[in-house]
Amino acid sequence: MVKPIGSWAKGFAPDSTDQYHLLMPTILRLGPYRFFFYAGDREEPPHVHVERDEAEAKFWLAPVRLAWSRGFGRKELNRIRKIIEQNQAQLNESWNEFFHG
C-alpha cells in the first residue's frame, strides 16, 4: 500500500521552521525509497527525485523515464520506474500543487 507523505493537494504543509523539508519536500515514501522534489526545480519539466541511503536518481514524469542516477543498479531502477508509473497521477498532482498551487 502506498502511503503519501506531504501531498500538497491533500493539505499537508511541513513545519515552516524545518528548512530541509521546505527545500526538499517528501511526496511519497515506499519501502526504502523517499520520493521528493527540490524547491529550486520549478523551471524544469515535472520530475521526481528518489533516494535510498546514498543512492539517488531523477525521473521525468511525462513520460516516465530516467534522467540520471548514481548508486542504483539496473534492476532497482526498473523497480523504481514501476513505482513511479503506478503513482504518476499523484506525483504530477503534488508537483503542480507545490510549484503552481
BAVO-919834 format. One record per residue: residue in one letter; x, y, z of N, C-alpha, C in turn. Coordinates in Angstrom, 2 decimals, always signed. Example, Ala and Ser with C-alpha at 12.3 -4.5 7.8 and 13.67 -1.06 7.14 Angstrom:
REM residues 2
+------+---------+---------+---------+---------+---------+---------+---------+---------+---------+
: resn :    n.xx :    n.yy :    n.zz :   ca.xx :   ca.yy :   ca.zz :    c.xx :    c.yy :    c.zz :
+------+---------+---------+---------+---------+---------+---------+---------+---------+---------+
:    A :  +13.19 :   -5.69 :   +7.80 :  +12.30 :   -4.50 :   +7.80 :  +13.20 :   -3.30 :   +7.80 :
:    S :  +12.85 :   -2.25 :   +7.08 :  +13.67 :   -1.06 :   +7.14 :  +12.90 :   +0.03 :   +7.87 :
+------+---------+---------+---------+---------+---------+---------+---------+---------+---------+
END
This chain:
REM residues 101
+------+---------+---------+---------+---------+---------+---------+---------+---------+---------+
: resn :    n.xx :    n.yy :    n.zz :   ca.xx :   ca.yy :   ca.zz :    c.xx :    c.yy :    c.zz :
+------+---------+---------+---------+---------+---------+---------+---------+---------+---------+
:    M :   +0.84 :   -1.19 :   +0.00 :   +0.00 :   +0.00 :   +0.00 :   +0.88 :   +1.24 :   +0.00 :
:    V :   +0.53 :   +2.19 :   -0.80 :   +1.29 :   +3.44 :   -0.91 :   +0.77 :   +4.41 :   +0.12 :
:    K :   +1.68 :   +4.99 :   +0.88 :   +1.31 :   +5.99 :   +1.88 :   +1.87 :   +7.33 :   +1.44 :
:    P :   +1.01 :   +8.25 :   +0.97 :   +1.52 :   +9.56 :   +0.55 :   +2.02 :  +10.35 :   +1.74 :
:    I :   +3.15 :  +10.98 :   +1.55 :   +3.73 :  +11.85 :   +2.57 :   +3.85 :  +13.23 :   +1.95 :
:    G :   +3.25 :  +14.20 :   +2.54 :   +3.43 :  +15.56 :   +2.07 :   +2.71 :  +15.86 :   +0.78 :
:    S :   +1.59 :  +15.23 :   +0.54 :   +0.83 :  +15.55 :   -0.66 :   +0.23 :  +16.93 :   -0.49 :
:    W :   +0.73 :  +17.89 :   -1.22 :   +0.27 :  +19.27 :   -1.08 :   -1.20 :  +19.37 :   -1.42 :
:    A :   -1.67 :  +18.58 :   -2.36 :   -3.09 :  +18.60 :   -2.73 :   -3.96 :  +18.09 :   -1.59 :
:    K :   -3.39 :  +17.31 :   -0.70 :   -4.15 :  +16.77 :   +0.43 :   -4.04 :  +17.67 :   +1.66 :
:    G :   -3.40 :  +18.81 :   +1.52 :   -3.36 :  +19.77 :   +2.60 :   -2.17 :  +19.67 :   +3.54 :
:    F :   -1.20 :  +18.84 :   +3.26 :   -0.03 :  +18.73 :   +4.11 :   +0.90 :  +19.90 :   +3.87 :
:    A :   +1.37 :  +20.49 :   +4.90 :   +2.38 :  +21.54 :   +4.78 :   +3.41 :  +21.30 :   +5.88 :
:    P :   +4.68 :  +21.22 :   +5.54 :   +5.70 :  +20.97 :   +6.56 :   +5.81 :  +22.16 :   +7.50 :
:    D :   +6.34 :  +21.91 :   +8.66 :   +6.62 :  +22.96 :   +9.63 :   +7.52 :  +23.99 :   +8.96 :
:    S :   +7.12 :  +25.24 :   +8.98 :   +7.88 :  +26.28 :   +8.26 :   +9.27 :  +26.49 :   +8.83 :
:    T :   +9.55 :  +25.97 :  +10.03 :  +10.89 :  +26.11 :  +10.59 :  +11.80 :  +24.98 :  +10.12 :
:    D :  +11.26 :  +23.99 :   +9.47 :  +12.04 :  +22.84 :   +9.01 :  +12.54 :  +23.11 :   +7.60 :
:    Q :  +13.70 :  +23.74 :   +7.46 :  +14.24 :  +24.14 :   +6.17 :  +14.49 :  +22.95 :   +5.24 :
:    Y :  +14.88 :  +21.83 :   +5.78 :  +15.14 :  +20.63 :   +4.97 :  +13.90 :  +20.26 :   +4.18 :
:    H :  +12.74 :  +20.22 :   +4.85 :  +11.51 :  +19.82 :   +4.17 :  +10.97 :  +20.93 :   +3.28 :
:    L :  +11.26 :  +22.16 :   +3.56 :  +10.83 :  +23.25 :   +2.68 :  +11.60 :  +23.21 :   +1.37 :
:    L :  +12.86 :  +22.83 :   +1.40 :  +13.68 :  +22.80 :   +0.20 :  +13.56 :  +21.48 :   -0.55 :
:    M :  +13.21 :  +20.41 :   +0.15 :  +13.13 :  +19.08 :   -0.47 :  +11.92 :  +18.34 :   +0.10 :
:    P :  +10.69 :  +18.76 :   -0.26 :   +9.51 :  +18.12 :   +0.33 :   +9.37 :  +16.66 :   -0.10 :
:    T :   +9.11 :  +15.80 :   +0.87 :   +8.88 :  +14.39 :   +0.60 :   +7.45 :  +14.23 :   +0.11 :
:    I :   +7.28 :  +13.59 :   -1.03 :   +5.98 :  +13.39 :   -1.62 :   +5.46 :  +11.99 :   -1.36 :
:    L :   +6.38 :  +11.03 :   -1.30 :   +5.98 :   +9.62 :   -1.13 :   +7.12 :   +8.86 :   -0.48 :
:    R :   +6.78 :   +7.98 :   +0.42 :   +7.74 :   +7.02 :   +0.98 :   +7.16 :   +5.64 :   +0.72 :
:    L :   +7.99 :   +4.80 :   +0.15 :   +7.55 :   +3.44 :   -0.13 :   +8.75 :   +2.52 :   +0.03 :
:    G :   +8.66 :   +1.59 :   +0.97 :   +9.80 :   +0.72 :   +1.25 :  +11.00 :   +1.57 :   +1.65 :
:    P :  +12.16 :   +1.30 :   +1.06 :  +13.35 :   +2.07 :   +1.42 :  +13.47 :   +3.40 :   +0.67 :
:    Y :  +12.48 :   +3.73 :   -0.17 :  +12.61 :   +4.87 :   -1.07 :  +11.89 :   +6.11 :   -0.58 :
:    R :  +12.55 :   +7.24 :   -0.74 :  +11.96 :   +8.55 :   -0.48 :  +11.87 :   +9.28 :   -1.82 :
:    F :  +10.67 :   +9.70 :   -2.19 :  +10.41 :  +10.43 :   -3.42 :  +10.20 :  +11.89 :   -3.05 :
:    F :  +10.91 :  +12.80 :   -3.71 :  +10.87 :  +14.20 :   -3.29 :  +11.17 :  +15.12 :   -4.45 :
:    F :  +10.94 :  +16.42 :   -4.22 :  +11.28 :  +17.49 :   -5.16 :  +12.33 :  +18.37 :   -4.51 :
:    Y :  +13.13 :  +19.04 :   -5.33 :  +13.95 :  +20.16 :   -4.87 :  +13.16 :  +21.42 :   -5.18 :
:    A :  +13.02 :  +22.30 :   -4.22 :  +12.22 :  +23.51 :   -4.41 :  +12.73 :  +24.36 :   -5.57 :
:    G :  +14.00 :  +24.28 :   -5.89 :  +14.57 :  +25.08 :   -6.97 :  +14.32 :  +24.52 :   -8.36 :
:    D :  +13.59 :  +23.42 :   -8.46 :  +13.37 :  +22.77 :   -9.76 :  +12.16 :  +23.30 :  -10.52 :
:    R :  +11.58 :  +24.39 :  -10.08 :  +10.35 :  +24.95 :  -10.65 :  +10.41 :  +25.13 :  -12.16 :
:    E :  +11.54 :  +25.53 :  -12.70 :  +11.64 :  +25.85 :  -14.13 :  +11.83 :  +24.62 :  -15.01 :
:    E :  +12.03 :  +23.46 :  -14.41 :  +12.22 :  +22.23 :  -15.18 :  +10.87 :  +21.55 :  -15.42 :
:    P :  +10.79 :  +20.67 :  -16.41 :   +9.57 :  +19.87 :  -16.57 :   +9.34 :  +19.01 :  -15.33 :
:    P :   +8.09 :  +18.57 :  -15.08 :   +7.80 :  +17.77 :  -13.89 :   +8.68 :  +16.52 :  -13.80 :
:    H :   +9.22 :  +16.33 :  -12.61 :  +10.08 :  +15.18 :  -12.34 :  +10.10 :  +14.92 :  -10.85 :
:    V :  +10.68 :  +13.80 :  -10.47 :  +10.80 :  +13.44 :   -9.07 :  +12.20 :  +12.88 :   -8.84 :
:    H :  +12.73 :  +13.16 :   -7.65 :  +14.00 :  +12.58 :   -7.21 :  +13.67 :  +11.43 :   -6.27 :
:    V :  +14.51 :  +10.42 :   -6.27 :  +14.33 :   +9.24 :   -5.43 :  +15.65 :   +8.97 :   -4.73 :
:    E :  +15.58 :   +8.71 :   -3.43 :  +16.81 :   +8.36 :   -2.72 :  +16.58 :   +7.15 :   -1.84 :
:    R :  +17.66 :   +6.41 :   -1.68 :  +17.76 :   +5.29 :   -0.75 :  +19.20 :   +5.29 :   -0.28 :
:    D :  +19.38 :   +5.43 :   +1.01 :  +20.73 :   +5.50 :   +1.56 :  +21.51 :   +6.59 :   +0.81 :
:    E :  +22.63 :   +6.24 :   +0.20 :  +23.45 :   +7.22 :   -0.52 :  +23.14 :   +7.28 :   -2.01 :
:    A :  +22.22 :   +6.46 :   -2.48 :  +21.87 :   +6.42 :   -3.90 :  +20.77 :   +7.44 :   -4.19 :
:    E :  +20.81 :   +8.03 :   -5.40 :  +19.78 :   +8.99 :   -5.82 :  +19.57 :   +8.87 :   -7.32 :
:    A :  +18.35 :   +9.14 :   -7.74 :  +18.02 :   +9.16 :   -9.16 :  +16.99 :  +10.25 :   -9.41 :
:    K :  +16.91 :  +10.67 :  -10.66 :  +15.92 :  +11.65 :  -11.08 :  +15.15 :  +11.04 :  -12.25 :
:    F :  +13.81 :  +11.09 :  -12.15 :  +12.94 :  +10.57 :  -13.20 :  +12.02 :  +11.68 :  -13.68 :
:    W :  +11.91 :  +11.83 :  -15.00 :  +10.91 :  +12.71 :  -15.60 :   +9.57 :  +12.02 :  -15.42 :
:    L :   +8.50 :  +12.82 :  -15.30 :   +7.18 :  +12.25 :  -15.03 :   +6.31 :  +12.07 :  -16.27 :
:    A :   +6.60 :  +12.77 :  -17.36 :   +5.73 :  +12.66 :  -18.54 :   +6.56 :  +12.72 :  -19.82 :
:    P :   +6.83 :  +11.59 :  -20.43 :   +6.58 :  +10.24 :  -19.92 :   +7.60 :   +9.87 :  -18.84 :
:    V :   +7.30 :   +8.84 :  -18.09 :   +8.22 :   +8.41 :  -17.03 :   +9.47 :   +7.83 :  -17.69 :
:    R :  +10.60 :   +8.47 :  -17.38 :  +11.88 :   +7.98 :  -17.90 :  +13.00 :   +8.50 :  -17.00 :
:    L :  +14.08 :   +7.75 :  -16.96 :  +15.22 :   +8.09 :  -16.12 :  +15.99 :   +9.26 :  -16.71 :
:    A :  +16.25 :  +10.28 :  -15.89 :  +17.09 :  +11.40 :  -16.29 :  +18.55 :  +11.11 :  -15.95 :
:    W :  +18.81 :  +10.67 :  -14.71 :  +20.15 :  +10.29 :  -14.27 :  +20.05 :   +9.48 :  -12.98 :
:    S :  +21.14 :   +8.83 :  -12.67 :  +21.18 :   +8.00 :  -11.47 :  +22.60 :   +7.87 :  -10.98 :
:    R :  +22.74 :   +7.74 :   -9.67 :  +24.03 :   +7.38 :   -9.09 :  +23.77 :   +6.45 :   -7.92 :
:    G :  +24.37 :   +5.28 :   -7.97 :  +24.28 :   +4.34 :   -6.86 :  +23.23 :   +3.26 :   -6.98 :
:    F :  +22.30 :   +3.37 :   -7.93 :  +21.28 :   +2.34 :   -8.13 :  +21.70 :   +1.42 :   -9.26 :
:    G :  +21.38 :   +0.13 :   -9.14 :  +21.59 :   -0.82 :  -10.22 :  +20.40 :   -0.83 :  -11.17 :
:    R :  +20.58 :   -1.49 :  -12.30 :  +19.55 :   -1.54 :  -13.34 :  +18.23 :   -2.13 :  -12.83 :
:    K :  +18.29 :   -3.25 :  -12.11 :  +17.06 :   -3.88 :  -11.60 :  +16.31 :   -2.96 :  -10.66 :
:    E :  +17.05 :   -2.31 :   -9.79 :  +16.42 :   -1.41 :   -8.83 :  +15.81 :   -0.19 :   -9.53 :
:    L :  +16.49 :   +0.32 :  -10.54 :  +15.94 :   +1.45 :  -11.31 :  +14.64 :   +1.04 :  -12.01 :
:    N :  +14.58 :   -0.18 :  -12.52 :  +13.33 :   -0.65 :  -13.13 :  +12.21 :   -0.75 :  -12.10 :
:    R :  +12.54 :   -1.22 :  -10.91 :  +11.55 :   -1.29 :   -9.82 :  +11.05 :   +0.12 :   -9.46 :
:    I :  +11.96 :   +1.07 :   -9.36 :  +11.59 :   +2.46 :   -9.03 :  +10.73 :   +3.04 :  -10.14 :
:    R :  +11.11 :   +2.80 :  -11.39 :  +10.32 :   +3.32 :  -12.52 :   +8.89 :   +2.80 :  -12.45 :
:    K :   +8.71 :   +1.52 :  -12.11 :   +7.37 :   +0.95 :  -11.99 :   +6.58 :   +1.60 :  -10.86 :
:    I :   +7.25 :   +1.88 :   -9.75 :   +6.59 :   +2.59 :   -8.63 :   +6.12 :   +3.96 :   -9.10 :
:    I :   +6.97 :   +4.66 :   -9.83 :   +6.61 :   +5.99 :  -10.32 :   +5.44 :   +5.89 :  -11.29 :
:    E :   +5.47 :   +4.93 :  -12.19 :   +4.37 :   +4.75 :  -13.14 :   +3.05 :   +4.48 :  -12.41 :
:    Q :   +3.11 :   +3.67 :  -11.35 :   +1.91 :   +3.34 :  -10.59 :   +1.38 :   +4.54 :   -9.81 :
:    N :   +2.23 :   +5.51 :   -9.53 :   +1.85 :   +6.68 :   -8.73 :   +1.98 :   +7.98 :   -9.52 :
:    Q :   +2.04 :   +7.86 :  -10.83 :   +2.29 :   +9.02 :  -11.70 :   +1.27 :  +10.15 :  -11.48 :
:    A :   +0.00 :   +9.82 :  -11.38 :   -1.03 :  +10.85 :  -11.20 :   -0.81 :  +11.61 :   -9.90 :
:    Q :   -0.55 :  +10.88 :   -8.80 :   -0.32 :  +11.53 :   -7.51 :   +0.93 :  +12.40 :   -7.55 :
:    L :   +1.99 :  +11.91 :   -8.17 :   +3.24 :  +12.67 :   -8.24 :   +3.05 :  +13.94 :   -9.07 :
:    N :   +2.35 :  +13.84 :  -10.20 :   +2.08 :  +15.03 :  -11.01 :   +1.21 :  +16.03 :  -10.26 :
:    E :   +0.20 :  +15.54 :   -9.56 :   -0.67 :  +16.40 :   -8.77 :   +0.14 :  +17.13 :   -7.69 :
:    S :   +1.01 :  +16.40 :   -7.01 :   +1.85 :  +17.01 :   -5.97 :   +2.80 :  +18.04 :   -6.57 :
:    W :   +3.37 :  +17.74 :   -7.75 :   +4.25 :  +18.70 :   -8.42 :   +3.49 :  +20.00 :   -8.70 :
:    N :   +2.32 :  +19.87 :   -9.31 :   +1.54 :  +21.05 :   -9.68 :   +1.09 :  +21.85 :   -8.47 :
:    E :   +0.70 :  +21.17 :   -7.42 :   +0.28 :  +21.87 :   -6.21 :   +1.46 :  +22.58 :   -5.55 :
:    F :   +2.61 :  +21.92 :   -5.48 :   +3.76 :  +22.51 :   -4.83 :   +4.31 :  +23.70 :   -5.61 :
:    F :   +4.45 :  +23.55 :   -6.93 :   +5.09 :  +24.60 :   -7.73 :   +4.11 :  +25.64 :   -8.28 :
:    H :   +2.85 :  +25.28 :   -8.43 :   +1.90 :  +26.20 :   -9.06 :   +0.65 :  +26.42 :   -8.23 :
:    G :   +0.61 :  +25.83 :   -7.04 :   -0.57 :  +25.77 :   -6.24 :   -1.07 :  +26.93 :   -5.53 :
+------+---------+---------+---------+---------+---------+---------+---------+---------+---------+
END
